[in-house]
Amino acid sequence: MRSPTTDRARTLRNNMSETERRIWSRLRNQNINGYKFRRQFPVGPYFVDFICISARLAIEVDGPLHEVNSDQRKTEWLNRAGYRLLRIPVNSVDESLDDVIHGIYLELTQPSLPLPNTPTPQRFAPPTSPLRGEAS
């Protein structure tokens, strides 16, 4: 028995918009510098249109029916989870798919956000030696 999440993801993949299909044709098979993308992928309580897990980059294609408040909540949740979110308006894809793909490439090559709850590297003081009269 499949989970409801799997069923929902499958439904979303089978009903992608033409714009999403055009982008997917360029993202699939590691076509962008070897980065692997997934489509209609569940992340926490949300599904993202495209995601590169290794680069912590999520991509959303925003059509005219997207809701600003809902989009903002999704963006904030993904950022807190350590993902960068790139929102691409449908008309940008219609105007120049090559420019959109180039923008995705540039975003992939930028440093990603630190993972949540990951300690930042710190410099450690060299260990003290009790042989030199230093307290341990």
N, C-alpha and C positions, 0 to 999 in steps of 0.2 A: 504494500500500500504506500503510495507516494504522499509526501507531505503537501499541505495546502500551499506552502511557499514554492515548492517545485512546480506544482500545477500552475500557479500564478505566473511564475517566470516563463514557463513554456508557452502560456497563452500570450504573454507580452511579446515574446520572440516571434511567435507565429503571426502577430498582428502589428508588426512594426510599420511606421509610416514610410512613405517613399523617401523622404529626407533621411530618416534613420537608416534605411537600406543603403542609400548612397554613401553615407559615412562609413557604415559597417563594411562595405565592399573595399574601402581603403584601409580600415583598421585590422581586418582579419588576417590570419596567417602571418602574424608578426611583420607586417609590411612596413611599419614605421620603426626603423632602426632596431629591429628585433624585439620590440616591446610586445608582450602578449596582452590582448584585450579580451574581455568578456562582454556580452551584451545582455541587457535586461537582467542585471545581477542583483540579488538581494544583499543589502548591507544594513544590518540592524533592522529597524522597522520600515525601511524604505527599499525601493528598487531604483537602481540608477541605469540610465540608458546604456552607458559604456563605462568600463572600469579597467584600469591597469593596476593590478594589486601591487606589483613590485615597485611601481613608482608612486603609489598612493594617490593616483589621479582618477577622479570620477568626472564623467562628461555627461551633461544634460543638454538635450536639444529642446529649446524653448519655442513652442508655437504660440499663436495668439491666445490660446485658451488657458495658459498657465496662470496660476493664482499667486500673486506676489507674497501674501502672508505664508502660504503653504511652502512656497519655494524658499523663503527666508528661513523657516524652521528646519527644512531639510538641509540647507547650506550650513546652518549653525551646527546641526547634529553631526554632519559629516566632518566639519572642521574640528569639532571636539574629539572625534574618533581618529583624527590624524590624517584625514584625506583633504586634498585640494580639490575644489570643484570648479570645473570650467563650464560655464553656461554659454551655449552657442545659439543665437537666434536663427530660426528657420530661414529667414531672408538672407542671412550671411552665407548659408550653404547654397541657396539658390543663386546668389550673385557670383560666388567663387569658391567652389569646393577645394581647389588647390590652396587658396589662402587659409581656409579653415584647417586643412590638414597640416599646413606649415605652422600654424598657430599651436596646434596640438603638439607637434614635434618640439617647438620651442618650450612649451610648458613641461614636456617630459624631461627636457635637459636641465631644468631649473632644480635647485635643491628642494626637497620636500619638507613639509612640516615635521617636527619631531613627533614620535609616537607618543600617545597619551600615557602618562604614568611611567615614562621612561626617564630615569635620572640622567641629568646632563653630565657629561664627563667632567670630572674634577681633578685638579692636581693634588696628588697626595704627597705629604711631607715624607722625607726619607725616614725609615724607622730609626728610633733612638736606640742607643746601645747602653745597657746597664753597666757595661765594663768601663765606660767613660764617666761613670758617676752620675748619669742621667737617670731620672726616675722612669720606671716603665709603666 
